């Protein structure tokens, strides 16, 4: 069994012309210049899921179904209007080995089983058997458009599905004619398993990247939400979605031009004189005709309501825009300077912390060297033995003198020996202190050198930060802005 899927098409009439007639035109057809009209190679035909048994009529029925798929989808409750990317004509062939001689019922049963394996058995299709080759074969011409729902059937990887079906068909009939098919199927399954393993391995990385992206987006959104609390609306990009609610609210709350201007100024807007009439300048410096935001309000209606504010008494729109842009630059510079202060403080604190850690490491290293040297000297001068002997003699001399004469014959000798041990202990301490003094001096020198290096690093950092300061610090014109902050923002 060898299944083969043909290219999808758009014309059922063309499919019928090819599958229901001979390949080569007859002599009469050639003389008349027409397409083949004979059907000598057609053994039999069968129509499925249609009321007709005529194959030519069935082609017209399937063409009608495909042309009226939108109406069928609407009647079934689905949304219509989506165009097909692949044609509705789907055809494939089933060819048996030359040594096989299946009957019509067996061939039709195999075609039905193959269509059912593709999950298209409820669609309209025609089975056509040919005898123009040494092996028996049938062609299945199927309509992808469902006759009841109007939905297009899925034919993705139909060749692979038919190959698996053909392998199962040959195993069912007791002999496999195509050994390579089973090898190819196993190779495809192995490839699918490998891809699944790779995807499973990369899934944690993708999930982590997606999580970080969501967190970054959330942080950016939170940062933009905090800007209005800091009075930094001018730093936001200009965006307009539909009518401006500020203009609409101000218009509804106002009775004349002055109240309208006051309502606009609450949100950083201004009423100005444009080239052809009244305009509203928003907090971003964009000028706009207010009647464009007020549905049902014409230009003359707007002028009638603001008659108490003559157009000549209003500032020009271009001057207001320049003022807004100046304030935005001031706020941007002020915001950058405050950010510079924050970055400067973080850099200095970070450097100080690193210097503190370096000093702690250096001091710990020298302390360990001094302790190691002191232990070596204690062992060399036998400090522990001297201390033990001194404690022993002190214990003996602590006994009452009357008892001491009974136990020891010479208490004066013990006292003299104790004094000698104490003198040896004091001399050992002096020698140890003398030999440890160079290490203490080296420790002090190292700490002083490190302190000098740290001071130079701090000066270099401050110089770099001074060089990176924004213009608001270096420009003498902005000294007042540096001292008092920017002018009060109406935003």
Residue pairs with C-beta under 8 A, 6 or more apart in sequence:
1 94
1 95
1 96
1 97
1 110
1 166
1 169
1 170
1 177
1 178
2 94
2 95
2 96
2 166
2 178
3 92
3 93
3 94
3 95
3 114
3 159
3 162
3 163
3 165
3 166
4 92
4 93
4 95
4 159
5 91
5 92
5 155
5 158
5 159
5 162
6 91
6 92
6 93
8 86
8 87
8 88
8 89
8 90
8 144
8 155
9 15
9 87
9 89
9 91
10 87
10 88
10 89
11 63
11 89
12 59
12 60
12 62
12 63
12 66
12 88
12 89
12 141
12 143
13 59
13 60
13 63
15 59
15 89
15 91
15 141
16 55
16 56
16 59
16 141
17 35
17 36
19 91
19 126
19 128
19 139
19 141
20 39
20 42
20 45
20 55
20 56
20 59
20 128
21 35
21 36
21 37
21 38
21 39
21 42
22 36
22 38
22 39
22 40
22 41
22 132
23 36
23 41
23 132
24 36
25 34
25 35
25 36
25 37
26 36
26 37
26 38
29 35
29 36
29 37
29 38
41 130
41 131
41 132
42 128
42 129
42 130
43 104
43 129
43 130
43 131
44 104
44 128
44 129
45 55
45 126
45 127
45 128
45 129
46 108
46 126
46 127
47 53
47 54
47 55
47 58
47 126
48 112
48 115
48 124
48 125
48 126
48 127
49 122
49 123
49 124
49 125
49 147
50 58
50 61
50 62
50 124
52 58
52 61
55 126
55 128
58 124
58 126
59 126
59 141
61 124
62 88
62 124
62 126
62 141
62 143
62 145
65 72
65 124
65 143
65 145
65 147
66 88
66 143
66 144
66 145
68 150
69 80
69 88
69 145
69 150
69 152
70 80
70 81
70 150
71 80
71 150
72 145
72 146
72 147
72 148
72 149
72 150
73 79
73 80
73 149
73 150
73 151
74 80
74 150
75 150
76 148
76 149
76 150
76 151
78 149
78 150
78 151
80 150
84 152
86 144
86 152
86 155
87 144
88 143
88 144
88 145
88 152
89 141
89 142
89 143
89 144
90 120
90 141
90 142
90 143
90 144
90 153
90 155
90 158
91 139
91 140
91 141
91 142
92 114
92 139
92 140
92 158
92 162
93 137
93 138
93 139
93 140
94 107
94 110
94 111
94 114
94 137
94 138
94 140
94 166
95 133
95 135
95 136
95 137
96 102
96 107
96 135
96 136
96 137
97 135
97 177
98 134
98 135
100 135
100 136
101 136
102 110
102 136
104 129
107 127
107 129
107 136
107 138
108 127
108 138
110 138
110 169
111 127
111 138
111 140
112 121
113 165
113 169
114 140
114 162
114 165
115 121
115 123
115 125
115 140
115 142
117 161
117 162
117 164
117 165
118 153
118 155
118 158
118 161
118 162
119 153
119 154
120 142
120 144
120 153
120 155
122 146
122 148
123 142
123 143
123 144
123 145
123 146
123 147
123 153
124 142
124 143
124 147
125 140
125 141
125 142
125 143
126 140
126 141
126 142
127 138
127 139
127 140
128 138
128 139
128 140
128 141
129 136
129 137
129 138
129 139
130 137
130 138
130 139
142 153
144 152
144 153
144 155
145 151
145 152
145 153
146 152
146 153
160 188
163 181
163 184
163 185
164 185
166 178
166 181
167 176
167 178
167 181
167 182
167 185
170 176
170 177
170 178
176 182
224 236
227 233
227 235
227 236
228 491
230 335
231 331
231 489
231 491
232 331
232 335
232 491
233 268
233 283
233 489
233 491
234 283
234 284
234 324
234 327
234 328
234 331
234 332
234 489
234 491
235 328
235 331
235 332
235 335
236 284
238 284
238 286
240 286
243 292
243 293
243 294
243 295
244 280
244 282
244 288
244 293
246 264
246 267
246 269
246 282
247 264
247 269
247 280
247 288
247 290
247 293
247 294
248 293
248 294
249 263
250 260
250 263
250 264
250 267
250 269
251 260
251 290
251 294
251 297
253 259
253 263
254 260
254 262
254 263
254 305
256 305
256 306
256 307
256 308
256 309
257 271
257 305
257 306
257 307
257 308
257 309
258 308
258 309
260 271
260 305
260 306
260 309
261 270
261 271
261 309
264 270
264 271
264 280
265 490
267 283
268 282
268 283
268 489
268 490
268 491
269 280
269 281
269 282
269 283
270 280
270 281
270 315
270 320
271 278
271 279
271 280
271 281
271 290
271 306
271 309
271 314
272 278
272 279
272 280
272 281
272 287
272 314
272 315
272 316
272 317
272 319
272 320
273 279
273 311
273 312
273 314
273 315
273 316
273 317
274 287
274 289
274 317
275 317
277 289
277 299
277 303
277 311
278 289
278 290
278 302
278 303
278 306
278 311
278 314
279 287
279 288
279 289
279 290
279 317
280 287
280 288
280 289
280 290
280 293
281 287
281 317
281 320
281 321
281 324
282 288
283 324
283 490
283 491
284 324
285 320
285 321
285 324
285 325
285 328
287 317
287 320
287 321
289 299
290 302
291 297
291 298
291 299
291 301
291 302
294 302
327 486
327 487
327 489
327 490
327 491
330 481
330 486
330 487
331 486
331 489
333 470
333 471
333 472
333 478
333 481
333 486
334 472
334 481
334 485
334 486
336 470
336 472
337 469
337 470
337 472
337 473
337 482
340 465
340 468
340 469
340 470
340 473
344 465
347 461
347 465
348 458
348 461
348 462
351 457
351 458
351 461
352 458
355 454
355 457
355 458
358 450
358 454
359 447
359 450
359 451
359 454
362 446
362 447
362 450
363 443
363 447
366 439
366 442
366 443
366 446
366 447
367 443
369 439
370 436
370 439
370 440
370 443
373 435
373 436
373 439
374 432
374 436
377 431
377 432
377 435
377 436
378 384
378 432
381 428
381 431
381 432
383 425
383 428
386 421
386 424
386 425
386 428
387 425
389 421
390 418
390 421
390 422
390 425
393 414
393 417
393 418
393 421
394 418
396 404
396 408
396 414
397 404
397 411
397 414
397 415
397 418
399 407
401 411
404 411
405 411
408 414
471 478
472 478
472 481
472 482
473 482
